[in-house]
Amino acid sequence: MTRHTSAPLIGVLAVQGDVVEHVRALTLAGAQAVPVRRPAELATVDGLVIPGGESSTIDRLIRIFELDAPLRARLADGMPAFGSCAGMILLSGQILDGHRDQRCLGALDITTRRNAFGRQVDSFEVDLPVTGLAEPFRAVFIRAPWVERVGEDVEVLARVEREGSEHVVAVRQGRVLATSFHPEMTDDPRIHALFVEMVREAGSIDSRANTRATARATSKDD
């Protein structure tokens, strides 16, 4: 669905994870935000956030709620998407250290390593420079993945250094954004604002394309 508006309608996948937190952050960033649990709800939104949580559980529930095929179809059609932590894992093309039957959506040409930074006790926060943001973002990492492989069409937005090594923790590929940290757990809506702007831009581009297609069809009819 394409809606050209200053306040796009963005869904938050609401089968498990930080749903309320993402709805709040999207609202602060200027979007209309709604939970999405059913294919009919997915069909109405201009973009989708896949929240942090347990990636294998979200993967299983997507299938139980019969969202897997519709979600893959909408992503293939160019729906903007943003995944944080578990959401990054789900949007990846490949997962390392995942559960045996765990699947991903393949919307990003990246390989992520699940729980790469360690367990819950290894959680940390850091002021992180992020491409597109004027000031560093206070990033919260909780059982977070990192990106081990980045495809040639993927833009790296942020890296973090831990124990002498740098790891990719934020990426964008076209209309898909992902962070291994949890921006929804802060009072800073700038990452969500970046995604809202991506959704607006996508709507504007699609609206112009639809207008051109309609004009061509009308011209042929004449």
Residue pairs with C-beta under 8 A, 6 or more apart in sequence:
1 43
1 44
1 45
1 46
2 46
2 202
2 203
2 206
2 207
2 210
3 9
3 46
3 203
4 203
4 204
4 207
5 200
5 203
6 30
6 200
7 30
7 31
7 32
8 31
8 32
8 46
8 47
8 196
8 199
8 200
8 203
9 31
9 32
9 33
9 34
9 44
9 45
9 46
10 26
10 31
10 32
10 33
10 34
10 45
10 46
10 47
10 48
10 49
10 195
10 196
10 199
11 33
11 34
11 35
11 36
11 41
11 42
11 44
11 45
11 47
11 48
11 49
12 19
12 22
12 23
12 26
12 33
12 34
12 35
12 36
12 48
12 49
12 51
13 19
13 36
13 48
13 49
13 50
13 51
13 58
13 62
13 67
13 87
14 35
14 36
14 37
15 37
15 58
15 61
15 62
15 64
15 65
15 67
16 53
16 54
16 57
16 58
16 61
17 51
17 52
17 53
17 54
17 58
17 86
17 87
18 51
18 52
18 53
18 84
18 182
18 184
18 185
19 35
19 51
21 51
21 182
21 184
21 185
22 33
22 49
22 51
22 84
22 184
22 192
23 33
23 34
23 35
24 33
24 184
25 183
25 184
25 189
25 191
25 192
26 33
26 49
26 189
26 192
26 195
26 196
27 33
28 189
28 192
29 189
29 190
29 192
29 193
29 195
29 196
30 193
30 196
31 192
31 196
31 199
34 41
34 45
35 41
36 42
36 45
36 48
36 67
37 65
37 67
38 65
38 66
38 67
39 66
39 67
39 70
42 48
42 67
42 70
42 71
42 74
43 70
43 74
45 79
46 79
46 80
46 199
46 202
46 203
47 79
47 80
47 81
47 82
47 195
47 198
47 199
47 202
48 71
48 74
48 79
48 80
48 81
48 82
49 81
49 82
49 83
49 84
49 87
49 195
50 58
50 81
50 82
50 83
50 84
50 86
50 87
50 90
50 91
51 83
51 84
51 85
51 86
51 87
51 184
52 84
52 85
52 86
52 87
52 142
52 182
52 184
52 185
53 85
53 86
54 86
55 86
55 89
55 90
55 95
55 98
55 102
55 114
56 98
56 99
56 102
58 86
58 87
58 90
59 90
59 102
59 103
59 104
62 68
62 71
62 90
71 105
72 105
72 106
75 81
75 105
75 107
75 176
78 174
78 175
78 202
78 206
79 175
79 202
80 175
80 176
80 177
80 195
80 198
80 199
80 202
81 91
81 107
81 175
81 176
81 177
82 176
82 177
82 178
82 192
82 195
82 198
83 89
83 90
83 91
83 176
83 177
83 178
83 179
84 178
84 179
84 180
84 181
84 182
84 183
84 184
85 142
85 143
85 144
85 145
85 179
85 180
85 181
85 182
87 178
88 108
88 112
88 145
88 147
88 171
88 178
88 179
88 180
89 95
89 98
89 104
89 112
89 114
89 145
90 104
90 105
91 104
91 105
91 107
91 108
91 176
91 178
92 104
92 105
92 106
92 108
92 110
92 111
92 112
92 178
93 104
93 106
93 108
93 109
93 110
93 111
93 151
94 104
94 110
94 111
94 112
94 149
95 102
95 104
95 111
95 112
95 113
95 114
96 111
96 112
96 113
96 114
96 148
97 113
97 114
97 115
97 116
98 104
98 114
107 173
107 176
108 151
108 154
108 171
108 173
108 176
108 178
109 150
109 151
109 152
109 153
109 154
109 173
110 147
110 149
110 150
110 151
110 154
110 171
110 173
110 178
111 147
111 148
111 149
112 145
112 146
112 147
112 148
112 180
113 145
113 146
113 147
113 148
114 145
115 143
115 144
115 145
116 144
116 145
116 146
116 148
116 167
116 180
117 124
117 141
117 143
117 144
117 145
117 146
117 162
117 180
118 143
119 143
120 142
120 143
122 143
123 140
123 141
123 142
123 143
124 141
125 138
125 139
125 140
125 141
126 138
126 139
126 141
126 160
127 136
127 137
127 138
127 139
128 136
128 137
128 138
128 139
128 158
128 160
128 169
128 170
128 181
129 136
129 137
129 158
130 136
130 137
130 157
130 158
130 170
130 191
131 155
131 156
131 157
131 158
131 170
132 157
132 194
133 190
133 191
133 194
137 158
137 183
137 186
137 188
137 190
137 191
138 186
138 188
139 158
139 160
139 169
139 179
139 181
139 182
139 183
140 181
140 182
140 183
140 185
140 186
141 160
141 169
141 180
141 181
141 182
142 182
142 185
144 169
144 180
144 181
144 182
145 180
146 160
146 167
146 168
146 169
146 180
147 156
147 167
147 168
147 169
147 171
147 180
150 156
150 168
150 171
151 173
153 173
153 174
154 171
154 172
154 173
155 171
155 172
155 173
156 168
156 170
156 171
157 170
157 171
157 172
157 179
158 168
158 169
158 170
158 179
159 166
159 167
159 168
159 169
160 166
160 167
160 169
161 167
169 179
169 180
169 181
170 177
170 178
170 179
170 180
170 181
171 177
171 178
172 178
175 198
175 202
177 194
177 195
177 198
179 191
183 190
183 191
183 192
184 192
